[in-house]
Amino acid sequence: GRSRLLASGGDGRIVQLNLDDFSVFAQRKVSSRTIPMAKYSADGRKIACVGMDDTLHILDADTLEELLSWHNLDAIHTVLMTPANSVVIGDRGGVLSTFRLPDPGTDLPAGQWEPSLRWAGHDSPISATICLSELVSSGSSNDHVISADRNGKIWSWDIVGGIDRAIIPPKPDQPQVMHDAVCVTHEDSNVLRSSPDGI
């Protein structure tokens, strides 16, 4: 496994640190604005990051070379990369967009990397996304994503088919949930949602 820490911040840089001595392994300025979120792919070979310029960037984890980018029309709030080679972003408008990463060695002309699926199941900004395949080894090739919005509504999505599996409606007395306020228990049997009043 990899022994690096991924960091991003207000100066638009992506930095990888060696965990043994916290020395800088690689760094790159990706955006002129803040990079609020960056994540490794499941195999550790790619990095997905989003900037305050509403652009999604895919980087090579070893060289930090930009492989792909896509500009969203609305502010991107969450990003994740799934074991099935997909990238999922959630935006301010409540839309989830899924992208398929090209096979190794496949080059895409500029501007031709577009979402393969877009879902508009949320009616408020998406605050958290989790891929179940990252938490439970089920042997399935289909990734499922849990997404939560600021009003407390939670959906479960099939990445391949784009079909909703279940929905947890918001509580009438819970107008807003906290950021990153959804998680799945170890056995993939319960979804927990937190609010200012607790779980």
N, C-alpha and C positions, 0 to 999 in steps of 0.2 A: 504494500500500500504506500501511498504518498505520505511524506512527512513535511508538508508545507501548509502554511496559514495564508489564506487569501484575505486581503484587505482593500477597501476602497474608501474614498472620502471626498471632501469638499473641493479639492483641487483638480478633480477629474482624472486622477491616476488610479491604476490598478497595481497593487504591489503584492508579490509573493515572498513570504519569509520562510527560511529554513527553521523548523521547529527545534532543532537541536541547539542552535545558538542565536536564533532570531536575526541572523544576517539576511540581507536582501538577496533573494535568488534572481528575481527579475522584476522590472517595473516598466510601466508604459502610461503615457498620458492618452486617454481614450476620448475625453470630452473636454470642452471648455467650461463645462458646468459640473456640479456635484454628481458623483456616481453613488446613489444611495444603497444599491444592492448588487451583489456579485456572487455567483455560485458556480461550483465545479459541476461537471457532468458526472454521471454515476461511475464511469470508468476513469475519471480524473484527467482525461485528455483534452477537454475543452472547458472554457469558462463562458458563462452567459452573464452579462451585466447590462444594467439600464441606467441611463443618465437623466438628469433633470431637463435635458433637451428632448425627452420623449423618444429616444432612440435605443433600440435593442442591439447590442453588439455580441458577436460570437468570436472568441479568441482561441488561438492555440495555447494550451496551458504551459507548454515548454518555452515557446518563443514569444508569446503574447502578440503574435501576428494576428491582425484582424482577418477572419475568414468570411464573415457575413455580417450584414447590418440591415436593419429595417426601421423606418421612422413611423411611429404610430400617430394617429390624428388626435388622440386623447392621452392624458398623462398616464404613464405606466406605473402601477403601484406594486405589483408582485412579479416575480419571475422564478421559474424552476425548470430543471432539465430532468427528463425521465429516463429510466433504464432502456426504454424502447426507442431511444434516439429521437425524442421529441422535445421541443421547447414550448412552454406554456407561459403566457403573460396575462395578467389581469389589469384592467385599466379603470380610470376614474368613472367612466360611463357604465361600468358593470358588465363589460364584455370580456370574455375569455377568448384568446386567440392561440391556436396551436400551429406550430411549424414543424415540419419534418427536416431533420438535418440530412444533407446529402451524404451519400456513401463516400468513404475515403477515396480520394483521387478524382472525384467528380467536381468539376468547376461549373459554377453558375454565372451567366452574364450578369453584370450589374443591374439591379432593379428587378430581377426575376425571382428573388426569394420572397415568397408571399405566404400568408397563412393558408394552411390546408383546411382548417375548420375554424369557424367563429361562432361563439354561443353568446346569446344575450339573455341569459336566465336571471341575471341580477338587476335590481332596479336602483342600486346605489353603489358607490365605489367599492371595489373588491379590496379587502384588507388582508387576506391570507390565502395561500394555496399550499396544499400538501399532496405529494404523490404517494399513494398507498404502496406502490412497489418499492419505494425507498424504505418502508417500515416493515413490510412483511414479505418473506420469500415464498411466494405462492406457486412459482413455476409457470405462471401465466405470461403470455407475451403481450397481453393487453394491460396498459397502464390505466389506473383510475386516479382521478384528481378530486380532492375535496376542496371546495372553494367557499369562502365566507365573505359576506359583505358587511358594510358598516351598520346596516340595519339589523344584523343578526341572522339573516337568511343563509342557509347552507345547502349547497348542491353537491351531488356526487356524479362525476362525469366519466364516461368511457372514452378514452383518448382516441381509439380507433374509429368508433362509430358515432361519437358525439352524442350519445343517448344519456339522458339523465337517469340515474339509478334510484335516487331518493331525494327528498327535500325536507329540510327542517325549517319551518317557518319562524319568523322572529317572534319573540314574546311581546304581547301587547304593552307590557309595562317596561320594556327594554328598548329604548329608542336608538341606542347605539352601542356597539361592542368595541372592545379595545383592539388596537392593532395587533396582528399576529395572534388572534384570539381563538384559534381552533387547533385541536390536535386529535390524534387517533390512538386508542389504547393498543397495547402490544399485540393482542390477538386479532386486531382489525375488527372488533365487534362493537365498539362504542366510539362515538364522536363526542368530544367534549367542547363546549363553547363557553368562553368566559365573558364576563361583563363587569362593569364597575361594582356590581353587587356580589361578585364571586362566580364560581363555575356552576 
